Amino acid sequence: MNQPDAAHTAMNATTAPAAPSFTAALRFWLKLGFISFGGPAGQIAVMHQELVERRRWISERRFLHALNYCMVLPGPEATQLAIYIGWLLHRTRGGIVAGVLFVLPSLFILIGLSYVYMAYGDLPLVAGVFAGVKPAVVAVVAFAVWRIGSRALKNAALWLIAAAAFIAIFALGLPFPAIVLGAGVVGWIGGRISPDQFQVGGGHGAAQADYGPALIDDDTPPPAHARFRPRRMAMLLGIFLAVWIVAFALLPAGTLRDMGLFFTKAAYVTFGGAYAVLPYVYQAGVEHFHWLTGPQMIDGLGLGETTPGPLIMVVAFVGFVGAWTQQVFGPHALLLAGAAGAVVATFFTFLSCFLFILVGGPLVEATRGDLRFTAPLTGITAAVVGVVLNLAVFFAWHVFWTHGSATAPFVGGFQWFDALLALAAWLALWKGRMDIMAVVLSCAAIGLAHSLMV
């Protein structure tokens, strides 16, 4: 129940709140799916404000403990955090509802926007909007490099890993999973040799504030369903494997089946969040399968930044464009093909999120405060900085030299307007601390105005 001064009430509460009904929790997760803008940091902040401060469904220490586990996992940590808390509150069905509703609004919105993009993208007004979005995306990715790097590269060893990852993907063209695996091994070895160099800091802050007693408080024992039972784990693993096999078997041979297999693999190597997996999606979607072009990938990221839900939902755009381009249901059913591609990409990307939480959650609850994956995670996070830097270079090249190619990268003249707009967007993010969505929308408006004047 919403109070007029919820923060004040929470700070002065002396008793824990009543357990929310499943229906009340469902309404909250649905609301979260529509207001979760701002990338992982913004989404986690919204959940903290709503679940820890206002509603007090979970204490800050338990919230951060769950978040630390989700940060160790591959995949979108904000989505997994929602699943984790939903599971703690209302068992398996609570976790499933929380995760599905966190993603579903974004999926429907992106299917609609992707259709407009593919069907009407050549119209001058639409083209003008995306002309402004592209420089904004360059700025957003460059800002992500700075933001991740400033937190992750705490010493010379981690800087060296980041540089090696950049060289590996930029100069040597090594696949993203190999870089992740190598960085994890280096982190594991480094953690044994020099543990001080590979410790994970408290990037999300310490649990210091007192918002009053929580429903799931610091000393609240794990509920019965959250206790580790080997038989339950084996049963869930079997169920997830069966769901994956049935879903994959239902896909027709060709593009959709390729997508199902690829996005399953991508789901298990996305350490470091959405920006880390984008180079891998680019390598496969643009260079290997030819589902979409490099400029289309940039446009898709721009759409992803302006819609609610996890940023990794850009995979829905990739799936839509790929299935549309390949005409998987023939030339007269392009919308149906695109929607099917978006659903396939989303389903196989996010299925692992539910597996990690519903299967691994009881282990985490049983060993609270004793996670042992920090050193490999530190190495992987450092490598992610180098990989995302490569992505920024790739995007900048495609935007600032629009006619460049692999054999002649700098032909056709430098796009000064796009470069200046990207610089202004980066300064707005860095110095002005503007919201990412506001920056992207502002650049879209400027791009449209510029296209109408030239």
LINGI-V983129 format. One record per backbone hydrogen bond with DSSP energy under -1.0 kcal/mol. CO is the residue of the C=O (numbers start at 1). NH is the residue of the N-H. Records with the same first field share a line. If there is no record, write none. Layout:
BEGIN
CO: NH / NH
END
This chain:
BEGIN
5: 9
6: 10
7: 11
8: 12
10: 13
21: 25
22: 26
23: 27
24: 28
25: 29
26: 30
27: 31
28: 32
29: 33
31: 35
32: 36
35: 37
36: 309
38: 42
39: 43
40: 44
41: 45
42: 46
43: 47
44: 48
45: 49
46: 50
47: 51
48: 52 / 53
49: 54
50: 55
51: 57 / 58
56: 215
57: 216
59: 63
60: 64
61: 65
62: 66
63: 67
64: 68
65: 69
66: 70
67: 71
68: 72
69: 73
76: 80
77: 81
78: 82
79: 83
80: 84
81: 85
82: 86
83: 87
84: 88
85: 89
86: 90
87: 91
90: 94
91: 95
92: 96
93: 97
94: 98
95: 99
96: 100
97: 101
98: 102
99: 103
100: 104
103: 107
104: 108
105: 109
106: 110
107: 111
108: 112
109: 113
110: 114
111: 115
112: 116
113: 117
114: 118
115: 119
116: 120
117: 121
120: 123
123: 127
124: 128
125: 129
126: 130
127: 131
128: 132
129: 133
130: 134
132: 136
133: 137
134: 138
135: 139
136: 140
137: 141
138: 142
139: 143
140: 144
141: 145
142: 146
143: 147
144: 148
145: 149
146: 150
148: 152
149: 153
152: 154
155: 159
156: 160
157: 161
158: 162
159: 163
160: 164
161: 165
162: 166
163: 167
164: 168
165: 169
166: 170
167: 171 / 172
168: 174
175: 179
176: 180
177: 181
178: 182
179: 183
180: 184
181: 185
182: 186
183: 187
184: 188
185: 189
186: 190
187: 191
188: 192
189: 193
190: 194
194: 197
195: 198
201: 203
202: 205
206: 208
216: 59
217: 220
223: 226
224: 227
229: 233
230: 234
231: 235
232: 236
233: 237
234: 238
235: 239
236: 240
237: 241
238: 242
239: 243
240: 244
241: 245
242: 246
243: 247
244: 248
245: 249
246: 250
248: 251
254: 258
255: 259
256: 260
257: 261
258: 262
259: 263
260: 264
261: 265
262: 266
263: 267
265: 268
266: 269
270: 75 / 273
273: 277
274: 278
277: 281
278: 282
279: 283
280: 284
281: 285
282: 286 / 287
283: 288
284: 289
285: 291 / 292
293: 297
294: 298
295: 299
296: 300
297: 301
298: 302
299: 303
300: 304
301: 305
310: 313
311: 314
312: 315
313: 316
314: 318
315: 319
316: 320
317: 321
318: 322
319: 323
320: 324
321: 325
322: 326
323: 328
327: 330
330: 333
333: 337
334: 338
335: 339
336: 340
337: 341
338: 342
339: 343
340: 344
341: 345
342: 346
343: 347
344: 348
345: 349
346: 350
347: 351
350: 354
351: 355
352: 356
353: 357
354: 358
355: 359
356: 360
357: 361
360: 364
361: 365
362: 366
363: 367
367: 370
373: 377
374: 378
375: 379
376: 380
377: 381
378: 382
379: 383
380: 384
381: 385
382: 386
383: 387
384: 388
385: 389
386: 390
387: 391
388: 392
389: 393
390: 394
391: 395
392: 396
393: 397
394: 398
395: 399
396: 400
397: 401
400: 415
401: 404
408: 405 / 411
414: 416
415: 419
416: 420
417: 421
418: 422
419: 423
420: 424
421: 425
422: 426
423: 427
424: 428
425: 429
426: 430
427: 431 / 432
428: 434
435: 439
436: 440
437: 441
438: 442
439: 443
440: 444
441: 445
442: 446
443: 447
444: 448
445: 449
446: 450
447: 451
448: 452
449: 453
450: 454
END
